Amino acid sequence: MSIEPPTPIPSGVSYEGAVELCRGWMAYLGATDTVIASAHVRQTCDLYSNRFIAWVDHHRGNLEPELVEHAARVSSVDGRRPLIFTRGGVLPDAQMRADALGVALFCYVAIDGSLEGANGLGYQLRDSGLS
């Protein structure tokens, strides 16, 4: 079974829509068991699979280092690889921290359905997949 990439959403998305969009990207990239976190788990992360744990930063503005550091801390205890999806840019400090801590960063655009890596690991996983 081949999974198609998420389709563009010309009207844009809410936070919940962004989480669903990023779930679709994770599945397309190979983490087909990805689910949206619910209830109390949502306080820890937005998405998870057997091998990955992910956060969706749908706020206006750039990704800041605090979320990267949070993702790395949770991942170090949880054992799954951390991913962060953001709709904005990435501050240089956040990118440097992500590189140092092994957090993959991705930038998504709902209106055109695109996903790009936002740091070295993000580029690598976007090209090679999450399998």
ChimeraX attribute file (.defattr): number of C-alpha atoms within 10 A of each C-alpha:
attribute: neighborCount
match mode: 1-to-1
recipient: residues
	/A:1	3
	/A:2	6
	/A:3	12
	/A:4	11
	/A:5	16
	/A:6	20
	/A:7	14
	/A:8	14
	/A:9	14
	/A:10	11
	/A:11	9
	/A:12	13
	/A:13	16
	/A:14	11
	/A:15	12
	/A:16	13
	/A:17	14
	/A:18	21
	/A:19	23
	/A:20	19
	/A:21	22
	/A:22	28
	/A:23	25
	/A:24	20
	/A:25	27
	/A:26	27
	/A:27	21
	/A:28	17
	/A:29	19
	/A:30	15
	/A:31	20
	/A:32	17
	/A:33	13
	/A:34	21
	/A:35	19
	/A:36	17
	/A:37	18
	/A:38	12
	/A:39	6
	/A:40	8
	/A:41	12
	/A:42	12
	/A:43	9
	/A:44	15
	/A:45	21
	/A:46	22
	/A:47	24
	/A:48	23
	/A:49	19
	/A:50	13
	/A:51	14
	/A:52	19
	/A:53	24
	/A:54	29
	/A:55	23
	/A:56	25
	/A:57	22
	/A:58	20
	/A:59	11
	/A:60	10
	/A:61	13
	/A:62	16
	/A:63	25
	/A:64	17
	/A:65	18
	/A:66	12
	/A:67	16
	/A:68	26
	/A:69	16
	/A:70	15
	/A:71	25
	/A:72	22
	/A:73	13
	/A:74	16
	/A:75	19
	/A:76	13
	/A:77	8
	/A:78	12
	/A:79	12
	/A:80	17
	/A:81	21
	/A:82	27
	/A:83	28
	/A:84	25
	/A:85	25
	/A:86	25
	/A:87	20
	/A:88	17
	/A:89	16
	/A:90	20
	/A:91	13
	/A:92	14
	/A:93	14
	/A:94	21
	/A:95	22
	/A:96	17
	/A:97	17
	/A:98	27
	/A:99	17
	/A:100	10
	/A:101	16
	/A:102	20
	/A:103	26
	/A:104	26
	/A:105	29
	/A:106	25
	/A:107	23
	/A:108	24
	/A:109	19
	/A:110	22
	/A:111	13
	/A:112	14
	/A:113	16
	/A:114	14
	/A:115	21
	/A:116	16
	/A:117	18
	/A:118	22
	/A:119	21
	/A:120	17
	/A:121	18
	/A:122	25
	/A:123	17
	/A:124	14
	/A:125	18
	/A:126	20
	/A:127	12
	/A:128	11
	/A:129	16
	/A:130	18
	/A:131	11
